């Protein structure tokens, strides 16, 4: 199939592109390559993709013309977004990059004769402080990120319901692994152990937060299953994550065990809008798609530590 991936040089998008390319699909990627986080990391990911024969085009979905994107595309995986929960990111950035960009992309594809599925990538943040429910529960987001991602998800599905636009949405839970964004917890923990001068900001009370830490490879497995079951996915929402949840404090102990040292931390005030618990209910994805995540944090975090040491440490300064 001819597959378009938005946000292709990002964490999850780059993994998806490589997997689909290895399975014989023709992959085209677009990314705004913004400076929201390290451009060196993004360009490293971009070079790795190009080396594997994946076309990467720099494009701002919210502002640039998109009509040339649709030619021959069978499936869209829409991962481009303004990510995370940050008091430094204004609401307008979330609105532009999560909602406006999604609307423009749908409009570009809505009359396509080739499109078989528009796969919107959503988040467990739409559930709010306690993300433990099935897909039919009422969303209760507590952050700009969650609100705008929910709005984008419902916009996509509104087109599906009203205009027979082939679409589905995937809500991802606490994804981690190689290429993870620098501001996420695990890269900062690893960096603080390797670099004693770097002090990790740890939000008050967050050690007790419960997370469905899901290895990126298990998320990509789910996306491949969507590609293999397009008719079953049309109009549906799926949770993708692991039902095995641990506290953030327990995840720190796992990294300490892998690296033989504790991170250098300082306590910061509680973060507004943070989730208290994520525990993925994947019964629907398991029943319809055969989804079965298997990677425990002890295994996935070993891979992330190895990647950080080999690709990042003393090569790219993510925390300038």
C-alpha positions, -999 to 999 in steps of 0.1 A, spaced: 0 0 0 9 36 -4 10 51 32 13 87 43 27 93 78 24 128 93 48 136 121 72 111 105 105 122 121 90 121 156 92 93 181 63 71 171 61 82 135 97 72 127 92 38 142 60 32 122 76 44 89 105 19 93 82 -10 102 59 -4 73 88 0 49 102 -33 61 69 -49 54 70 -38 18 47 -7 19 56 25 0 59 51 28 58 88 23 64 110 54 57 147 62 68 167 92 71 204 101 104 197 119 95 224 144 119 235 172 96 223 200 124 199 209 159 191 197 163 196 160 195 175 162 174 145 173 148 152 146 174 154 120 190 122 133 157 104 129 152 120 94 186 107 82 178 72 95 145 72 76 161 85 43 188 59 46 160 33 46 145 47 14 117 66 31 108 100 15 105 128 40 90 162 31 90 192 53 55 206 55 33 225 80 -1 209 79 -18 240 94 -5 265 68 10 249 37 -10 236 6 -17 199 9 -34 190 -24 -2 173 -37 -1 149 -7 -32 129 -17 -20 115 -50 -21 77 -48 -22 75 -10 -42 45 3 -39 50 40 -30 80 62 -15 76 97 -19 111 112 6 114 141 16 151 137 5 170 168 15 195 195 24 170 221 25 168 259 14 189 289 34 221 293 27 254 310 52 270 285 31 260 254 2 284 247 -33 271 240 -31 286 205 -2 261 196 -24 231 207 -53 245 187 -33 251 155 -13 219 155 -39 195 168 -72 208 155 -67 232 126 -40 210 110 -62 179 113 -91 198 97 -69 208 68 -57 173 63 -92 158 63 -103 184 38 -74 176 15 -83 139 15 -121 139 18 -127 136 -20 -99 111 -26 -108 81 -48 -79 61 -34 -82 66 3 -90 34 22 -85 47 58 -76 78 77 -60 66 110 -61 94 135 -37 90 164 -52 102 197 -42 98 233 -53 84 267 -53 121 278 -88 124 264 -100 103 294 -86 128 319 -70 122 353 -79 85 354 -75 69 320 -88 34 328 -121 31 309 -132 14 277 -136 34 245 -173 40 251 -168 59 283 -174 97 284 -140 115 279 -130 140 307 -98 157 295 -79 179 320 -54 196 298 -52 217 266 -35 187 250 -63 163 259 -90 188 249 -76 195 215 -68 159 207 -103 149 216 -117 177 194 -95 165 165 -106 129 171 -143 138 170 -138 160 139 -123 130 121 -151 107 132 -178 134 123 -166 132 87 -168 94 89 -203 95 103 -217 123 80 -197 119 48 -187 82 47 -151 93 51 -131 61 60 -116 68 94 -107 54 128 -89 67 159 -63 51 182 -59 63 218 -23 56 228 -12 50 264 21 62 279 44 52 251 81 50 257 112 37 239 141 46 216 137 82 201 114 93 229 110 131 232 137 147 254 112 163 278 96 129 286 105 113 319 127 84 308 152 103 286 156 128 315 161 100 340 188 84 319 205 117 312 206 126 348 223 94 357 249 97 329 254 135 336 254 143 373 253 180 365 218 176 350 192 177 377 158 161 369 127 181 377 103 157 394 68 169 399 55 166 434 34 135 440 42 120 406 61 90 420 27 76 430 11 81 396 2 48 379 11 44 342 4 18 315 40 22 302 38 8 267 68 0 246 68 17 212 72 -17 194 39 -29 209 22 3 197 36 -2 162 23 -39 163 -12 -25 169 -9 0 140 1 -28 116 -30 -48 127 -51 -18 118 -35 -18 83 -43 -55 80 -79 -50 91 -91 -18 76 -128 -28 71 -131 -38 108 -116 -4 119 -138 20 100 -157 43 124 -140 27 155 -119 40 184 -93 17 199 -72 19 230 -36 8 224 -15 2 255 -8 -24 281 -31 -35 309 -1 -40 332 4 -7 350 31 3 375 38 35 395 63 60 382 84 53 413 86 17 403 97 26 368 126 47 383 137 16 402 138 -4 370 161 22 354 183 23 385 186 -15 383 196 -13 346 221 15 351 233 8 386 227 43 399 199 66 410 189 97 391 198 132 403 164 148 411 148 179 425 112 183 434 90 207 414 54 219 421 26 197 410 19 199 373 -15 212 363 -35 187 341 -13 157 348 -29 123 348 -31 103 381 -35 69 365 -34 54 330 -43 17 327 -52 7 292 -84 -13 287 -76 -31 254 -104 -56 254 -119 -42 222 -86 -41 203 -78 -76 215 -112 -90 204 -114 -72 170 -78 -70 160 -60 -96 180 -39 -69 197 -16 -84 224 12 -62 238 40 -83 254 70 -61 262 75 -55 300 91 -23 312 122 -41 322 129 -52 286 117 -20 269 137 3 292 169 -17 285 164 -9 249 159 28 256 189 30 278 210 13 251 198 37 224 205 67 246 240 56 253 248 47 217 230 75 198 226 104 222 251 105 250 281 127 242 268 131 207 237 152 210 229 176 238 192 174 242 191 197 272 209 229 262 
